[in-house]
Amino acid sequence: MTKSANLLEVISMCLLPKLSKNVDISENHVEYKIREDTLTSQFNVIMQLLNDMNNSEMTPDILSRLLILNLELQSVGPWFSEICKKCTEKLNKDFEGSYGYKLDNLLWHGDAVNSQKIFDKCLEDLHQKLTFEDFKKYPALHDVYYSIIQHIAEYKVDINPLKTIPISLLLIDDYILSNKIKGLKSCLIIMKCLTTESFQDGNYYEVIYGTLKKSTLDKDIDVTRLTLECLLQLLKIIPPGVQAKKTDDIFKRGLDQLYTEANLYRKAALFSFTTNLIEMQGVDCVNKKLLKSILCDNIDICCNDAVGEILLSDVLKVRMCGS
């Protein structure tokens, strides 16, 4: 076996194994202890193999797997232990000593490595494990994915929505709040890097739109705000031929929610979103009769000082835009 193949094998051994049961079934899984024992016996083998390899042997395959391992060792959860902390510190210290920068910062150094190939390989490996059936059996990789996506705009890599967003959508669809928020934040970060041309080879925007539409029903205020922000960003980059129809659809959905919503903070977020939609699409998207009824009802309740402090500013902004 070559050094490269041996290194890849040992790296795989040191990753958190696939859980036999979904992470949310229990806080304690036998795989956490298995991985800790493996790190104790095998991590030094990784360091020895790395010390024996020169720059030309550090292929995108090896660098991407090292990056995933490093980020997984930093992920927060019941699988994290003191040995994880020591291992990631050792990886970063030795990598910086050899290459002049920490492994954490690998994707920023396109001048020294092929960041596009490393990025693509990372996403490919993550998508092979974080599938609809199994993504809850690789909990640490949720953090790895978010860590990679978080600074995607700074890597100077080409971004394909089909290769980057699917994991975000899986997380958004999950009932666990932390997953939803992580998915929405990732989705927003990615979409801010996309343009209309990103969807020229298909209608993947329909899949994104469908997931975000479902997410508007969630009552958590952080989920609401992030979902609405994602929808606004998506509407900016979808093909012009479908933008008006999607805007009308989501505008009507927003008005329907405003008509029945009792939570004042969700109301404020929906009113702010409505203002942004009108500014984007113009008054043609406004169902004026329903909007007028909603505005009148909410101006009335803003006579209460406590309600007005939360709601009045956003209500008046919609009134000015839609008049």
Buried (B, 14 or more C-beta within 10 A) or exposed (E): EEEBEEBBEBBEBBBBBEBEEEBEEEEEBEBBEEBBEBBEEBBEBBEEBBEEBEEEBBBBBBBBBBBBBBBBBBBEEEBBBEBBEEBBEBBBEBBBEBBEBBBBBBBBBBEEBBBBBBBBBBBEBBBEBBEEEEBBBBBBBBBBBBBBBEEBEEBEBEBBBEBBBBBBBBBBBBEBEEBBBBBBBBBBBBBBBBEEEBBEEEEBBEBBBEBBBEBBEBEBBBBBBBBBBBBBBBBBBBEEEBBBEBBBBBBEBBBEBBEEBEBBEBBBBBBBBBBBBBEBBEEEBBBEEBBBEBBEEBBEBBEEEEBBEBBBEBBBBBBEBBE
